[in-house]
Each structure stands twice: as structure tokens, then as C-alpha cells.
Amino acid sequence: MKIGITLPNQVLGMDPRIIPRWAALAEEAGFSTLGTVGRFAYPGVSDTVALAASAGATSRIGLLSHVLLAPTWPAHLLAKEVAGIDGVSGGRLTLGIGAGIRDDDFVVEGHGPRDRGRRLDADLEIYRSVWKGDPVGGGSRSAVPPGTRQIPLLFGATSDAAFRRAAREGDGYIGATLPPSMVAPSFDAAREAWDRAGRSSPPRLVALSYVGIGALEQARANVHDYYSVFGDELATMVSGGLAGGTAAIRERVAEFEELGADELMLLSGIADLDEVARLADTVL
């Protein structure tokens, strides 16, 4: 199982200047992938900006959005945006997307939360058309440079329809930031959806887990704040599930490996550069 690390782009009180430095340290430490958390209505840095900054600060490490809220964007604009990030990185981006569940993240007129699943299905066709180099805007020119590739897609999903979409359109599935025992059924559902769709290869399964070594009280408070929009019960469950300390983190890694995760993304609750080295020393 590969071990990646998430950029602190949505950690409360983060300084945006930390992102390229965090990315460079993570690559040097040997993490497999840099991830981003996607949300608009929170005082952080957007996933596209964080990924672009990381692409410029690194040369080898993978890049992953987990997950970008695709229906909040006009499809053609997002397709060009992520194609640019992938191109700058030399083809290191995997686009993890979801339909979104918080109404306050949908701020673009005509791209509200209503019918977002249906809209996402249509958007996927637009992404692939743009990446293929088809003409856009009613003219004869492509929106992307020659050599733009079809970017690998992973999906976050909770409904049956979303699992079917993931199996039909994607390369894999991204689990929720929940304890392994609660993620296991969704991994099974993804595998079953892939089987029903007649896919020849199993889904790439990516797990997410909040972890911490330094400033654990602050880390849990930051995670609680991020999820407080869903109410105290869920925010307390997620923040309380943060694996704190080396022993707990190593146990969490072993649990997700037992579930068959292909990659585990470690999410820090604090925006402290020293946490990159602490986590690397613990799991790599």
C-alpha cells in the first residue's frame, strides 16, 4: 500500500505560503502522492491552486484531488484548468471528484446543488472532449495544448447511482475520512460496482485518514471546525477519529492495508511543516 500526504490547503488558519514548501518536503521524504481537500465555503486555498503550486514545486510525486467538487464549476473551464495542472506537472495528476453535498459550496449561477449528479454525468463528456482537443466555444480551436492526455478519474461516492458512475467512468474510488470499519462497506460497494459493470481490472481504492503527532489538541479542534457545518455529532466523530501518535498512526495504516486499500492519504490537522517529517518517520 502506498502512503501519500495531503496538503494543508483547508486547515484552519493556514498560511498559503506553506503549500509549495510542504509539497517539496513531502516529495523529498518519499510520500507517494500529494492530496488536496476540496471546498469553497471555508477560509482555505482552492484545490486547483494548491495542486498547481505543488506541481511547480515538485518533479516526481503524484498529485490527487480528494475530492474536487466538480459540479460547482462550469465544465469547460474546469477541464482546461486541470489539464493545465496536469501538463505543468508532466502528467502527474489524478483527478478525484465528487458531486458535493454542502449547499454553500455552490456559488456559480446555473451551477447550484440541484441536479448535480445529472449535471456531472454530462460534464464528464465535456472533460474528455476538451482533453481530446476538440474545438470549443463554437470556433475551430482547441482549449488545450497538443499532447494533453485523458486525466485519470477517481470518484468519491455514497449513493448507488454514484457507485455506478464511478464504475462506468472512473479508475477508482476514494473513501470518506472515517474509521476503517466504516469505510470497509464502501470499498466493498466499489468492488461490486466494478464487477457489475464488467470491468476487467479492480478499482484503485484510496483511503483517507486524519492523523497527527504534534499539537494533537489543536489538530482535533481544527478538524472539528472543518466538519462543524454538518453538526456537532459528525464533527466530533471525525475529529475524534484522528489517529494521534506514532502507535495509533501505524495501527491505522495496518487497518487500511488489511482492507485492501491501494493508497492511504494522511491528512494533518495542523499546518506545521515539521509534521511532514514526523509523519514520514512514522510510516515510511
C-alpha positions in Angstrom: 0.0 0.0 0.0 1.3 3.4 -1.0 1.3 6.3 1.6 0.5 9.8 0.5 0.1 13.0 2.4 -2.5 15.8 2.0 -1.6 19.5 1.6 -2.9 21.6 4.5 -4.9 23.8 2.0 -8.1 23.7 4.1 -6.5 23.7 7.6 -8.0 26.5 9.8 -5.6 29.5 10.0 -3.1 28.1 7.4 -0.7 30.5 5.6 -0.9 29.8 1.9 2.9 30.2 1.5 3.3 26.8 3.2 1.9 24.9 0.3 4.9 24.8 -2.1 7.2 24.2 0.8 5.1 21.4 2.2 5.0 19.8 -1.3 8.7 19.9 -1.7 9.3 18.4 1.7 6.8 15.6 1.1 8.4 14.7 -2.2 11.9 14.6 -0.5 10.6 12.5 2.3 9.3 9.8 -0.2 5.5 10.1 0.1 3.7 8.7 -3.0 1.2 11.5 -3.6 0.2 15.0 -2.6 -3.5 15.4 -2.0 -5.9 18.3 -1.6 -9.2 18.8 0.2 -11.9 20.5 -1.9 -14.3 23.0 -0.5 -15.3 26.6 -1.4 -17.1 28.0 1.6 -14.1 27.7 4.0 -11.1 30.0 4.6 -8.5 28.0 2.7 -6.8 27.7 -0.6 -8.7 26.1 -3.5 -7.6 22.6 -4.6 -6.7 23.8 -8.1 -4.4 26.5 -6.8 -2.8 24.1 -4.3 -2.2 21.5 -6.9 -0.8 24.0 -9.4 1.6 25.4 -6.8 2.7 21.8 -5.8 3.2 20.9 -9.5 5.7 23.7 -9.8 7.5 22.9 -6.5 8.0 19.2 -7.3 9.0 16.9 -10.1 8.2 13.3 -9.2 5.4 13.0 -6.6 1.8 12.2 -7.7 -1.0 14.8 -7.3 -4.5 14.0 -6.3 -7.7 16.0 -5.5 -9.7 14.1 -2.9 -12.2 15.3 -3.8 -12.8 18.3 -6.1 -16.4 19.4 -6.2 -16.8 19.2 -9.9 -20.4 20.3 -10.4 -19.7 23.6 -8.7 -17.6 24.5 -11.8 -18.5 25.2 -15.4 -17.3 22.1 -17.1 -15.2 23.6 -19.9 -13.4 25.9 -17.5 -12.6 23.1 -15.1 -11.4 20.8 -17.9 -8.9 23.4 -19.1 -7.8 24.2 -15.5 -7.0 20.6 -14.6 -5.4 19.9 -18.0 -3.1 22.8 -17.3 -2.1 21.5 -13.9 -1.5 18.0 -15.3 0.6 19.4 -18.2 2.7 21.6 -15.9 3.3 18.6 -13.6 4.3 16.3 -16.5 1.3 14.1 -16.3 1.2 13.5 -12.5 -2.4 14.5 -11.8 -5.2 12.1 -10.9 -8.5 14.0 -10.7 -10.6 12.8 -7.7 -14.1 14.3 -8.0 -17.4 14.2 -6.2 -20.8 15.7 -6.6 -20.7 17.8 -3.4 -23.1 17.8 -0.5 -22.9 21.3 1.1 -25.1 23.9 -0.5 -22.8 26.8 0.4 -20.1 25.4 -1.9 -22.3 26.1 -5.0 -21.9 29.8 -5.7 -21.8 30.0 -9.5 -25.1 30.9 -11.1 -26.6 28.0 -13.0 -24.4 25.5 -11.1 -26.3 25.0 -7.9 -26.8 21.8 -5.9 -30.0 20.8 -7.7 -29.5 18.0 -10.3 -25.8 18.0 -9.6 -25.5 14.2 -10.3 -27.1 14.5 -13.7 -25.0 17.5 -14.5 -21.8 15.7 -13.5 -22.6 12.9 -16.0 -22.9 15.5 -18.8 -19.7 17.3 -17.5 -17.6 14.1 -17.8 -18.3 14.0 -21.5 -17.2 17.6 -21.8 -14.0 17.0 -19.9 -13.0 14.2 -22.2 -13.9 16.2 -25.3 -11.7 19.2 -24.1 -8.8 16.9 -23.2 -9.1 15.2 -26.6 -8.6 18.6 -28.2 -12.0 19.1 -29.8 -12.9 22.7 -30.8 -14.6 24.8 -28.1 -16.7 27.9 -27.9 -18.2 27.4 -31.4 -14.9 28.0 -33.1 -12.2 25.8 -34.6 -9.6 25.9 -31.9 -8.9 23.6 -29.0 -8.7 24.8 -25.4 -5.6 22.7 -24.5 -2.1 22.2 -25.9 -1.1 19.3 -28.1 -0.3 16.2 -26.1 -2.9 16.8 -23.4 -4.0 13.4 -22.1 -7.2 11.9 -20.7 -6.6 12.5 -17.0 -7.3 9.5 -14.7 -10.5 9.9 -12.7 -11.3 8.7 -9.2 -14.7 9.2 -7.5 -16.0 9.8 -4.1 -19.4 8.2 -3.8 -22.1 7.3 -1.3 -25.2 6.5 -3.4 -25.8 3.6 -5.6 -26.0 5.9 -8.6 -22.7 7.4 -7.7 -21.0 4.0 -7.4 -22.4 3.1 -10.8 -21.0 6.3 -12.3 -17.6 5.6 -10.7 -17.5 2.1 -12.2 -18.7 3.4 -15.6 -16.4 6.4 -15.9 -13.6 6.1 -13.4 -10.3 4.3 -12.5 -11.1 4.0 -8.8 -12.8 5.1 -5.6 -11.9 7.4 -2.8 -13.3 6.5 0.7 -14.5 9.0 3.3 -12.5 10.3 6.2 -13.9 7.8 8.6 -12.6 4.9 10.6 -11.6 1.8 8.6 -14.5 -0.2 9.9 -16.9 2.4 8.4 -15.0 2.6 5.1 -15.0 -1.1 4.5 -18.6 -1.3 3.2 -17.9 1.4 0.7 -14.8 -0.3 -0.6 -16.9 -3.5 -1.0 -19.6 -1.5 -2.8 -17.0 -0.1 -5.2 -15.7 -3.6 -5.9 -19.2 -4.9 -6.5 -20.0 -1.9 -8.8 -16.8 -2.7 -10.9 -17.9 -6.3 -11.1 -21.4 -5.4 -12.2 -20.0 -3.1 -14.8 -17.9 -5.9 -16.3 -14.6 -4.0 -15.6 -11.6 -6.2 -16.3 -9.5 -4.6 -13.5 -10.5 -3.9 -9.9 -10.9 -0.3 -8.8 -8.0 1.7 -7.4 -9.0 2.2 -3.8 -7.8 5.3 -1.9 -8.3 5.7 1.8 -8.2 9.0 3.8 -7.3 9.3 7.4 -6.7 12.3 9.7 -3.5 11.8 11.7 -1.3 13.8 13.9 1.8 13.8 16.1 2.4 17.4 17.1 -0.3 19.7 18.7 -2.9 17.0 18.8 -5.5 19.1 20.7 -5.2 21.8 18.1 -5.3 19.3 15.3 -8.6 17.8 16.5 -10.1 21.2 17.1 -9.2 22.2 13.5 -10.8 19.1 12.1 -13.9 19.6 14.2 -14.2 23.2 12.9 -14.0 22.0 9.3 -16.8 19.5 9.8 -18.9 21.7 12.1 -21.2 22.6 9.1 -22.6 19.1 9.5 -23.4 19.5 13.2 -21.5 18.7 16.4 -22.2 14.9 16.3 -20.5 14.3 13.0 -17.7 16.8 13.6 -17.0 15.1 16.9 -16.9 11.7 15.4 -14.5 12.7 12.6 -12.2 14.8 14.8 -12.2 12.1 17.5 -11.2 9.6 14.8 -7.9 11.4 14.2 -5.1 8.9 14.9 -2.8 10.6 17.3 0.8 9.5 17.9 3.1 7.0 16.2 1.5 3.8 17.5 -2.0 4.9 16.6 -0.9 6.0 13.1 0.9 2.8 12.4 -2.2 0.8 13.6 -4.4 2.9 11.2 -2.0 2.2 8.3 -2.2 -1.6 9.1 -6.0 -1.5 9.3 -6.4 0.2 5.8 -3.8 -2.2 4.3 -5.9 -5.1 5.7 -9.0 -3.6 3.9 -7.1 -3.8 0.6 -6.5 0.0 0.1 -4.1 0.7 -2.7 -3.1 4.0 -1.2 -3.7 5.8 2.1 -3.6 9.6 2.2 -2.6 11.1 5.6 -4.4 14.3 6.4 -2.8 16.5 9.0 -4.9 18.7 11.3 -2.2 21.3 11.6 -0.3 23.4 9.1 3.1 22.8 10.5 6.0 21.9 8.2 7.6 19.8 10.9 4.6 17.4 10.7 5.8 16.2 7.3 9.0 14.8 8.7 7.2 13.5 11.8 4.7 11.5 9.7 7.4 10.4 7.3 9.5 9.0 10.2 6.4 7.2 11.4 5.1 5.5 8.2 7.9 5.5 5.6 
